[in-house]
Amino acid sequence: MNIMDFNVKKLAADAGTFLSRAVQFTEEKLGQAEKTELDAHLENLLSKAECTKIWTEKIMKQTEVLLQPNPNARIEEFVYEKLDRKAPSRINNPELLGQYMIDAGTEFGPGTAYGNALIKCGETQKRIGTADRELIQTSALNFLTPLRNFIEGDYKTIAKERKLLQNKRLDLDAAKTRLKKAKAAETRASQLNSARLEGDNVMIWAEEVTKSEQELRITQSEFDRQAEITRLLLEGISSTHAHHLRCLNDFVEAQMTYYAQCYQYMLDLQKQLGSFPSIYHCNNNQTSVAPIPSASSNVIGSSASTSTSGLVITSPSNLTDLKECSGNRKARVLYDYDAANSTELSLLADENKGTE
């Protein structure tokens, strides 16, 4: 029975406090009550924390989009994360492309130039896919996780203490308003103290003033204490920025490693593809069109330099191989070309040219 009475009294007190805060907040919005302003330093810290939270959320979400462009995959990973379960491993786009290339090259025949090139390209795409997977894992661990911990941990604590500070501020201003009204009533009553009834009113209002002053001291002390707690939490934002800077450096390093790996993979692939023309067997009566082997190949005409179907003269290193074969060489011209100087030939489409 005593416990029930205590709960009822506590509920009534909480309801009274909530109503008092609501009245104070409404009167402040209507300009009918004074509002205690926070000191400039605390306001700056609050603004800094809010700004940090907003931009951290934006950077975190856009980084997730960068690492995983597929929104459905991001939603799936989010659900598994909330269920505290590991998301199933899925093949990424470079790995899928690589597998298609390998399958196509196998179907066309590894012994053919095109089939062999497809297989080599597919293997490189798979390596890029593996590097992409490592980038995602490293970035999630060293960059995204610290940002998310701030949003879901530190900032939630700051927001909770900030809300509590707002409530303490409303309690303080409500106590100030009650004291102000009690003093005004006491002054009016003291002006009408000629009769005994009015004298009793003066005593009643004097007691109310004393009670309001005591309540004001308590609320002021609670407000000051909560303001100090909030200030200490907010001053930790500078440490958060320093920590996020280290995480940003880790993210940049992970990207640098990823792009360096991809560049090396493609450079190796380019060298492998560039070696294909030199392995062709010579045939005196064979007519063939050579693909562009590498960036160092000499292409006849500017139009042919941008197309893999144009006439291509092999690089000097490949000419050595061709010279070792006896007989004439023939090539079919795909496009008309006018010689730019004396070192070039003017050609017509479908014309057959031979060299000794």
DATARA-V840610 format. One line per field, one symbol per residue. ss: DSSP state (A for helix, B for strand, O for the rest). phi: phi as a letter, one per 30 degrees, with the letter a starting at -180 (. if undefined). burial: + if it has 24 or more other C-alpha atoms within 12 Angstrom, else -. A space follows every 10 residues. Layout:
# DATARA-V840610
ss->???
phi->???
burial->???
This chain:
# DATARA-V840610
ss->OAAAAAAAAA AAAAAAAAAA AAAAAAAAAO OOOOOOOOOA AAAAAAAAAA AAAAAAAAAA AAAAAAAOOO AAAAAAAAAA AAOOOOOOOO OOAAAAAAAA AAAAAAAAOO OOAAAAAAAA AAAAAAAAAA AAAAAAAAAA AAAAAAAAAA AAAAAAAAAA AAAAAAAAAA AAAAAAAAAA AAAAAAAAAA AOOOOAAAAA AAAAAAAAAA AAAAAAAAAA AAAAAAAAAA AAAAOOAAAA AAAAAAAAAA AAAAAAAAAA AAAAAAAAAA AAAAOOAAAO OOOOOOBBOO OOOOOOOBBO OAAAAOOOOO OBBOOAAAAA AAAOOOOOBB BBOOOOBOOO OOOOOOBOOO OBBBBO
phi->.ddddddddd dddddddddd dddddddddd icbdbddddd dddddddddd dddddddddd dddddddbdd dddddddddd dddhbddddb dcdddddddd ddddddddjd dddddddddd dddddddddd dddddddddd dcbddddddd ddcedddddd dddddddddd dddddddddd dddddddddd dccdcddddd dddddddddd dddddddddd dddddddddd dddddddddd dddddddddd dddddddddd dddddddddd ddddddddcd ddbdcccbcd dddadddccd iddddcbdcd dbcddedddd ddddddjdcb bcdcbdacdd addccdbcdi dccbbd
burial->---------- ---------+ +--++----- ----++---- -+--++-++- -++--++--+ +-++--++-- ---------- ---------- -+-++-+++- ++--+----- --++++++++ ++++++++++ +++-++-+++ -+++++++++ +--++--++- ++--++++++ +++++++++- -++-++--+- ---------- ++--++-++- -++--+--++ --++-++--+ +-+++++--+ +--+--++-- +--++--+-- ++--++--+- -+++++++-- -------+++ ++++--++++ +--+-----+ +++++--+-- -+------++ +++++-+--- ---------- ------
